[in-house]
Amino acid sequence: MNEWVSCLKAPGGLRGTLETCRAASRNAEIVRVLRKDRLTLPIMTVGAPEFFGPLVEEPMTRLSAGVERAAVFEECGHSLALGAEDRLATMLKDFMLER
C-alpha cells in the first residue's frame, strides 16, 4: 500500500492512474466502431483473476479475426505489471518477436 501511495503522490502519478479510467471510455468508443469491421492484426490478451481474468479474450475474439495468444495469470492481482512482471515481459517479448 505504501508503494501505491508513493507512486500516486509522485509527479504525474495520479494523472497516470486516472488515465486508465479515461482510456476505458475511449476503448468503449473504439469498440462501437470496430463492431462494423473486424481487426486483422495479431492479438494477444492477458488477464488476471482480479483483473478481468478470462473476460479479456472474449471481446477481442468478437472484434477480430482471432486471438493468437491468451493467458490468465493465476495468483496475480490487479496489476499484471507489478504482480507478474517477468512473466508479462516474457510473453510480450515472445509475441512481438514472432512478427
C-alpha positions in Angstrom: 0.0 0.0 0.0 2.8 2.4 0.8 4.3 1.8 -2.7 1.0 2.7 -4.3 0.6 5.9 -2.2 4.1 6.9 -3.0 3.5 6.4 -6.8 0.3 8.3 -6.7 1.9 11.2 -4.9 4.8 11.4 -7.3 4.6 14.0 -10.2 2.2 12.6 -12.7 1.3 9.6 -10.6 -2.4 10.4 -10.0 -2.8 11.5 -13.6 -1.4 8.3 -14.9 -3.8 6.3 -12.7 -6.8 8.3 -13.7 -5.8 7.9 -17.4 -6.9 4.3 -17.0 -10.5 5.4 -16.4 -10.3 7.8 -19.4 -9.0 5.0 -21.5 -11.9 2.8 -20.6 -14.3 5.3 -22.0 -12.2 5.7 -25.2 -12.0 1.9 -25.6 -15.8 1.7 -25.4 -16.0 4.2 -28.2 -13.5 2.3 -30.3 -15.3 -1.0 -29.7 -18.5 0.6 -31.1 -16.6 1.5 -34.3 -14.9 -1.9 -34.6 -18.0 -3.9 -34.4 -18.5 -2.9 -38.0 -15.1 -4.2 -39.2 -13.0 -7.0 -37.6 -9.4 -6.4 -36.6 -6.9 -8.4 -38.7 -3.7 -7.6 -36.8 -2.1 -10.1 -34.4 -3.8 -10.1 -31.0 -2.7 -11.3 -27.6 -4.7 -10.9 -24.4 -3.6 -11.2 -20.8 -5.7 -11.0 -17.7 -5.6 -12.0 -14.0 -8.4 -13.2 -11.7 -8.7 -9.8 -10.1 -8.2 -8.0 -13.5 -11.0 -9.3 -15.7 -9.5 -12.8 -15.8 -10.9 -14.8 -18.8 -13.1 -11.9 -19.8 -10.3 -10.2 -21.6 -10.2 -12.7 -24.5 -13.9 -12.9 -25.3 -14.5 -9.3 -26.6 -11.3 -9.4 -28.7 -12.4 -12.6 -30.2 -15.7 -11.0 -31.2 -13.9 -7.9 -32.7 -11.1 -9.7 -34.5 -10.1 -12.4 -36.9 -8.9 -14.3 -33.9 -6.8 -14.1 -30.7 -3.4 -15.7 -31.4 -2.4 -16.0 -27.7 -4.4 -15.6 -24.5 -3.4 -16.1 -20.9 -4.9 -15.6 -17.4 -2.1 -15.2 -14.9 -3.3 -17.0 -11.8 -2.1 -15.8 -8.4 -1.7 -12.3 -9.7 -3.5 -9.2 -8.5 -5.0 -6.2 -10.2 -1.7 -5.1 -11.8 -0.1 -7.6 -14.1 3.0 -5.4 -14.5 3.6 -5.4 -10.7 2.4 -8.9 -9.8 3.8 -10.9 -12.7 6.3 -8.5 -14.3 8.8 -11.2 -15.6 6.0 -13.4 -17.0 4.3 -10.5 -18.7 7.6 -9.1 -20.1 8.5 -12.6 -21.5 5.0 -13.1 -23.0 5.1 -9.6 -24.7 8.6 -10.1 -25.9 7.9 -13.5 -27.4 4.7 -12.3 -29.0 6.4 -9.2 -30.6 9.4 -11.2 -31.8 7.2 -13.6 -33.7 6.2 -10.8 -36.0 
